[in-house]
């Protein structure tokens, strides 16, 4: 296996079977210490099963997993105090306050020296410290859940879909908390359905499909290595622009905002398109040129879109 001094998590030829179902099929990857590692995959791909093996909820059928240099099947008692876990659909006690919740979990983990005020401040809940859990919004509850996962000052933090169901503002507030953890040197293992979340937060992304990892790398590298075209978007174009572009040999499409999108291979194709519209007396309000995003790369690699949804059910996840 890899040099354990450099990695917080090492997975080698991991397999998990449930009867005839091969949920995880011989996957291998490493997570560097201090990085944010995003695990992407649709429900049923093997994502949750893999994470639950790493954080010692399930046992592997075969293969090796080392967490902080230790075999997860043999050193659970030594590993548990050094990790934090935020499960999907985290919940706590309705009628106790944020501060009381933190005090409870601190005692549960036998951590008498926990800096409760510091953790509450870290997740931006200072002004809600005396608020009961039942009165917190979804975003505030998730931030409290992250604080609870940190009561034992873990070296590795597992976050399972931490922003599913949150509105965009609450999601970004959680992202700020996670970026703060990264600055502290925590290793973060993140599962997510949100491509933008992975692009913003992750140093490394692993895409899993049908029990196998099909791509691993930084978001930028995955996009660069799996896209061979550019997307030209024209806003407020003339009605005849569609046919002008089609005559050039491209296939323009209207998006939901009725902007015109064109896939081209080279920057020269962009100039050719714009000049053709101009020469025909046409016009447009603005333009945008970009490479495909991570969601489009995922669609290309797996053949399916990744949508937020419920956790992977049963033992097939």
C-alpha positions in Angstrom: 0.0 0.0 0.0 1.0 3.7 -0.2 3.2 5.4 2.3 1.0 5.8 5.4 2.8 8.9 6.4 1.3 10.8 3.5 -2.3 9.5 3.6 -5.1 9.6 6.0 -7.1 6.9 4.2 -5.8 4.1 2.0 -8.1 1.8 0.2 -6.8 -1.2 -1.8 -8.9 -3.7 -3.8 -11.9 -3.2 -1.6 -14.9 -5.5 -2.3 -18.3 -5.8 -0.6 -20.8 -8.5 -1.5 -24.4 -8.9 -0.3 -25.3 -12.4 -1.6 -25.1 -12.2 -5.4 -24.9 -8.4 -5.4 -21.4 -7.0 -5.8 -21.9 -3.5 -4.3 -18.2 -2.5 -4.3 -16.0 -4.1 -6.9 -12.3 -4.0 -6.2 -11.8 -0.3 -5.8 -8.6 1.5 -4.8 -7.8 5.1 -3.8 -6.0 7.2 -1.3 -6.9 10.4 0.6 -4.1 12.7 1.5 -3.8 14.2 4.9 -5.3 17.7 5.1 -7.3 17.5 1.8 -11.0 17.6 1.0 -11.9 14.4 -0.8 -15.3 14.3 -2.6 -16.9 11.0 -3.4 -19.5 11.3 -6.2 -21.9 8.7 -7.3 -25.6 8.0 -7.9 -27.6 6.1 -5.3 -26.8 2.4 -5.6 -23.3 3.0 -7.0 -21.5 1.7 -3.9 -20.7 5.2 -2.4 -22.3 4.8 1.0 -21.2 1.2 1.4 -17.6 2.3 0.8 -17.8 5.1 3.3 -19.4 2.9 5.9 -16.6 0.4 5.6 -14.0 3.1 6.0 -15.7 4.6 9.1 -16.2 1.0 10.5 -20.0 0.7 10.3 -19.7 -2.3 7.9 -17.0 -4.9 7.3 -15.5 -5.5 3.9 -15.8 -8.8 2.0 -12.2 -8.5 0.9 -9.5 -5.9 0.4 -7.7 -3.6 2.8 -8.6 -0.2 4.3 -6.2 1.7 6.5 -7.4 4.8 8.4 -4.7 6.9 10.0 -2.3 4.1 9.2 -4.3 1.5 11.0 -6.4 -1.5 9.6 -10.0 -0.6 10.1 -10.9 -4.3 10.8 -8.4 -4.6 13.6 -7.9 -1.2 15.3 -11.4 0.2 15.7 -11.0 1.2 19.3 -7.8 3.1 18.5 -9.3 4.8 15.4 -12.7 5.9 16.7 -11.5 8.7 19.0 -9.6 10.2 16.1 -12.4 10.6 13.6 -15.7 12.5 13.4 -18.8 11.6 11.5 -21.8 13.6 10.4 -24.4 11.1 9.0 -27.0 12.1 6.5 -30.2 13.3 8.0 -28.5 14.2 11.3 -30.9 15.0 14.1 -30.6 15.8 17.8 -32.8 16.5 20.9 -35.6 19.0 20.2 -35.8 20.7 23.6 -32.2 21.3 24.5 -30.2 24.3 23.3 -27.2 24.5 20.9 -24.8 24.9 23.9 -26.5 22.1 25.9 -26.3 19.8 22.8 -22.6 20.4 22.5 -22.1 19.8 26.3 -24.0 16.5 26.0 -21.9 15.2 23.1 -18.7 16.4 24.7 -19.5 14.3 27.8 -20.6 11.4 25.6 -17.1 11.4 24.0 -15.5 11.9 27.5 -13.9 15.1 26.3 -13.8 17.4 29.4 -11.5 19.8 27.6 -13.7 20.5 24.6 -13.7 24.2 23.6 -17.5 24.3 23.2 -17.6 28.1 22.7 -14.8 27.8 20.1 -16.7 25.2 18.2 -19.9 27.1 18.3 -18.1 30.1 16.9 -16.4 28.0 14.3 -19.7 27.0 12.8 -21.1 30.5 13.1 -23.8 29.7 15.8 -22.7 32.0 18.5 -25.9 34.1 18.3 -28.0 30.8 18.4 -26.2 29.2 21.3 -29.2 29.4 23.6 -31.7 28.4 20.9 -33.4 25.0 21.2 -32.7 22.5 18.5 -36.3 22.4 17.4 -36.3 26.1 16.4 -33.2 25.8 14.2 -33.5 25.9 10.4 -32.1 23.1 8.3 -28.9 24.9 7.6 -28.3 25.8 11.3 -28.9 22.1 12.2 -26.3 21.0 9.7 -23.8 23.4 11.1 -24.5 22.2 14.6 -24.0 18.6 13.3 -20.6 19.5 12.0 -19.7 21.1 15.4 -20.8 17.8 17.1 -18.6 15.8 14.7 -15.7 18.0 15.9 -16.1 17.6 19.7 -13.3 15.1 19.9 -11.0 17.2 17.8 -10.8 14.6 15.0 -8.1 14.3 12.4 -10.5 12.9 9.8 -14.1 14.1 9.4 -16.7 12.1 7.4 -19.6 14.2 6.0 -22.4 12.3 4.3 -24.4 14.7 2.0 -24.0 17.6 4.4 -26.0 20.1 2.4 -28.8 18.0 0.9 -32.1 19.7 1.2 -30.7 23.1 2.1 -31.5 26.3 0.2 -28.6 27.9 -1.7 -27.8 30.4 1.0 -27.6 27.8 3.7 -25.6 25.5 1.5 -23.0 28.2 1.0 -22.8 28.9 4.7 -22.0 25.3 5.3 -19.3 25.5 2.6 -17.7 28.3 4.5 -17.6 26.2 7.6 -16.0 23.3 5.7 -13.4 25.6 4.1 -12.5 26.8 7.6 -12.0 23.2 8.7 -9.7 22.7 5.7 -7.6 25.7 6.8 -7.2 24.0 10.2 -5.6 21.0 8.5 -8.5 18.6 8.9 -8.9 15.8 6.4 -12.5 15.9 5.1 -14.1 12.9 3.3 -17.2 14.3 1.7 -20.0 12.6 -0.2 -22.2 14.9 -2.2 -24.8 15.1 -5.0 -23.9 18.7 -5.8 -21.3 19.1 -8.5 -20.8 22.8 -7.6 -20.1 21.7 -4.0 -17.4 19.3 -5.2 -15.9 21.9 -7.6 -15.6 24.5 -4.9 -14.5 22.4 -1.9 -12.7 19.4 -3.2 -9.0 19.0 -3.8 -9.7 15.5 -5.2 -12.8 14.0 -6.6 -13.5 10.2 -7.1 -16.4 9.2 -9.3 -17.9 5.8 -8.5 -20.4 4.0 -10.8 -21.8 0.5 -10.4 -19.4 -0.4 -7.7 -16.2 0.8 -9.5 -14.3 4.0 -9.5 -14.1 5.3 -13.0 -12.2 8.5 -12.6 -10.2 10.3 -9.9 -8.4 13.7 -9.9 -8.8 17.3 -9.1 -12.0 18.9 -10.5 -10.0 20.9 -12.9 -8.1 17.9 -14.1 -11.2 15.8 -14.6 -12.8 18.5 -16.6 -9.7 19.1 -18.7 -9.1 15.4 -19.4 -12.7 14.6 -20.2 -13.9 17.5 -22.4 -12.8 18.1 -25.9 -15.2 21.0 -26.7 -16.2 24.5 -25.7 -19.7 25.8 -25.1 -20.6 29.2 -26.7 -23.7 30.8 -25.2 -25.3 33.7 -27.0 -27.9 35.8 -25.2 -30.7 37.7 -26.9 -29.8 36.6 -30.4 -31.7 37.5 -33.6 -34.3 35.0 -34.7 -32.3 34.0 -37.8 -29.1 33.2 -35.8 -30.2 29.6 -35.3 -30.3 28.9 -39.0 -27.1 30.8 -39.6 -25.2 28.6 -37.1 -26.8 25.4 -38.5 -25.5 26.3 -42.0 -22.0 26.4 -40.6 -22.4 22.7 -39.6 -23.0 23.1 -35.9 -26.1 22.1 -33.9 -27.3 25.0 -31.7 -29.8 24.5 -29.0 -32.0 26.8 -27.0 -31.7 26.4 -23.2 -34.3 27.1 -20.5 -33.7 30.8 -20.8 -33.9 30.7 -24.6 -30.3 31.5 -24.9 -28.5 29.9 -27.8 -25.8 27.3 -27.0 -23.3 25.9 -29.5 -20.7 23.2 -29.0 -17.5 24.0 -30.8 -14.1 22.3 -30.8 -11.7 25.3 -31.2 -11.6 29.0 -30.4 -11.4 29.6 -34.2 -14.9 28.1 -34.5 -16.2 30.8 -32.1 -14.8 33.6 -34.2 -16.2 31.9 -37.3 -19.7 31.7 -35.7 -19.7 35.3 -34.5 -18.4 36.6 -37.9 -21.1 34.7 -39.7 -23.9 36.2 -37.5 -22.4 39.7 -38.0 -22.0 39.3 -41.8 -25.7 38.3 -42.0 -26.7 41.5 -40.2 -27.5 39.7 -37.0 -26.8 40.7 -33.4 -26.7 39.4 -29.9 -26.7 41.0 -26.5 -23.8 39.1 -24.8 -21.8 35.9 -25.1 -20.1 33.5 -22.8 -17.5 30.8 -23.6 -16.6 28.0 -21.2 -15.5 24.4 -20.9 -18.0 21.8 -19.7 -18.5 21.7 -15.9 -18.0 18.7 -13.6 -21.7 17.7 -13.9 -21.3 17.4 -17.7 -18.2 15.3 -17.2 -20.0 13.1 -14.8 -22.8 12.6 -17.3 -20.3 11.7 -20.0 -18.4 9.2 -17.8 -21.4 7.4 -16.2 -24.1 7.9 -18.7 -26.5 9.3 -16.1 -27.2 12.6 -14.4 -26.5 13.0 -10.7 -29.5 14.3 -8.8 -29.9 14.9 -5.1 -32.1 12.3 -3.5 -32.5 10.0 -0.5 -29.7 8.0 0.9 -28.8 4.8 -0.7 -31.2 2.2 0.6 -30.4 -1.0 2.4 -27.2 -2.9 1.9 -27.0 -2.1 -1.8 -25.9 1.4 -1.4 
